[in-house]
Amino acid sequence: MSTLAAVLFDTEILVGDRLAELAYRFVVNVAVAAFIIRGVYFRRVGNAEYATTFFVFNVSVFFLVYIMNGLDLDVGFGFGLFALFAVLRFRTVAVPYTELTIAFAVIAVAVVNAISVGALTHAEVWFANVGIAGTVYLVGARWVDRQNVVRAIRYERIENVRPDRVDDLHADLADRMGLDVVSVRVDEVDFLNDTALLQVTYRRPGA
């Protein structure tokens, strides 16, 4: 009980209570990241692959920064490691701006929650968390056109992925999906397997 009180009210935390502090910050970090990823991003875009990547980034950066707080290393070193991993992960994929924004948000959440105990009070940490999550929610779920939904699909009729056959591509997708297709963006073309990765924007049914 004393440990919980110390964590919640910023009283002095003993060395033996560091694990409780780490667990508390990790739970807060995951909860905020889950709100951003599952509550905002996945509801609007629905790309499970990116959602999984965001969670891994968030947890990895959280532990990296938290551990570096006890080492004689600069935080920039950790961001350099993350940047290297991000380049390796995304070097062959044209990542949409929405995904890049969400990735930056979950990384920021991880860093904020992993800051050492003496650097920020819990009130400041909570304010930063609410500020980041609230901004993502307002921009992603309220101010953006909620009538449209974006989905990533793997398309096998590669002959339609041509500038002069945009109308055929839209018509084919609308017919096969049974939805009102608004726009299509080609993210990747695989000529070896004759497939393309598309970002399809369509009207939300009933909107």
VENLIN-V872176 format. One record per pair of residues at least 6 apart in sequence whose ideal C-beta (glycine too) atoms are under 6 Angstrom apart, sorted by sequence separation. I is the first residue (numbers start at 1). J is the second residue. If there is no record, write none. Layout:
i;j
I;J
I;J
This chain:
i;j
6;13
174;181
189;196
13;21
160;168
173;181
42;51
160;169
188;197
68;78
186;196
187;197
170;181
160;172
186;198
187;199
65;78
3;17
7;21
37;51
64;78
184;198
185;199
169;184
112;128
184;200
3;20
7;24
37;54
183;201
182;201
182;202
61;82
181;202
180;202
109;132
179;202
180;203
108;132
33;58
161;186
105;132
105;136
29;62
148;182
161;196
158;194
158;196
156;195
154;195
155;196
154;197
155;198
153;198
61;107
65;111
69;116
152;199
153;200
54;102
58;106
62;110
66;114
50;99
61;110
65;114
150;199
151;200
150;201
54;106
58;110
62;114
148;201
149;202
149;204
147;204
147;207
41;102
36;105
36;106
33;106
33;109
32;109
29;110
29;113
28;113
25;113
94;187
40;136
32;129
36;133
40;137
35;133
36;136
40;140
32;133
40;141
45;150
46;151
47;152
10;121
10;122
